Amino acid sequence: MGRAVPRPYSRHNLIAGTKGVLAGFPNRFAIEGVNSFHEWTEGEAWEKFVAQYEHPLLKRIGELAKKMGGHGGMDFIELFRMVECCRTGCRSIRTSTKASSGRRWGR
């Protein structure tokens, strides 16, 4: 396991690694090789960067999810994906072998 880096308690999002750091409230990052790493990238530059990596499902139903609500649309996206997989038979939803009946779920 990695070493703990001591820092004061905060409810703000912070992910730090060896080549960069991502923080929330406001959303910003510093990534080695992407920006100067001595200042945050945020605002329009942030939006432009993250748009390159937006997930195809979010591109497809993101606006509808925001309208439907539930934790910023994430509840809708999770339910949408589950129903879509049930309808199409996709196997990307994890299967459980711990059902009380011994029956395998998700097939």
Buried (B, 14 or more C-beta within 10 A) or exposed (E): EEEEEEEEEEEEEEEEEEEBBBBEEEBBBBBEEEBEBEEBBBEEBBEEBEEEEEEEEEEEBBEEBBEBEEEEBEEBBEEBBEEBBEEEEEEEEEEEEEEEEEEEEEE
